[in-house]
Amino acid sequence: MTISNEGLNLLPVSLQTKNIKERIEELLNFIKDAPDNSVISSSELCISGYDVKELDKNFNENLIKDLQKALGKNKFLTFTYLANEDKISGDLNQKLYNQFTFLSQDEIIYTQPKCKLFKPNLEDKKFDKGNERTIESFNFQGIKFGALICFELRFSELWAKLKGCEIIFVPAMWGKERKDAYISLCKALAIANNCFVVASSSLDLKFAGVFMPNGKLKSKAKFDRNLIVKIKENLGIL
């Protein structure tokens, strides 16, 4: 299980199918078709949406197993799903988080709960709020990553917490009528933080793309640390 810093494929995906079973199959097929040395980035709650009541108690466990089986040795996946976490031992007072997850074939490498909930969609009634202290950079195989989940993208103070990240994931379930805001904010984050921003939205706005450190949008990209260095040198900040 290794990531090569040279030529790491950044592959965002916006799932198009309309029910849980079909979305699982669509994502599994996308993973299988992706080249080695890839990070596949799916959207916020890309499989279930808010429909947690439709899921059986073993759904998450089975989903993770199926995704890991599809990933193989040198592929990785980022997405969010509704994950349970106990406040105390046993089944009482169980919390439910919208959790960003960085997944490999062998393990869950990193998790981060959504901290800024979108009240117009009643997210504060549907799952629990994470602690903003959990929003931080994380290192894996020599690359510095970060993540902002959907509504969190609107808070510039959270951008500052991810300064120094080379790749930031922004999974979303963004509203179609606010498409321009999502694209503009992702582009601004890439420019302000001199990083790659991997954006994916589905279940409302359907969008997938990679914003380069200079703000240029591509459907997919290869990670290139030299591009970040060159931009910083040209700006006199390195």
Secondary structure, DSSP 8 states (H G I E B T S, - for coil): ----STT-EEEE-----SSHHHHHHHHHHHHHHS-SSEEEE--TTTTTTT-GGGS-TTHHHHHHHHHHHHH-TTEEEEEEEEEEEESSSSSTTEEEEEEEEEE-SS-EEEEEE--S--GGGTHHHHSB---GGG---EEETTEEEEE--GGGGG-HHHHHHTTT-SEEEEEE---GGGHHHHHHHHHHHHHHHTSEEEEEE-SSS-EEEEE-TTS-EESSEE--HHHHHHHHHHHT--
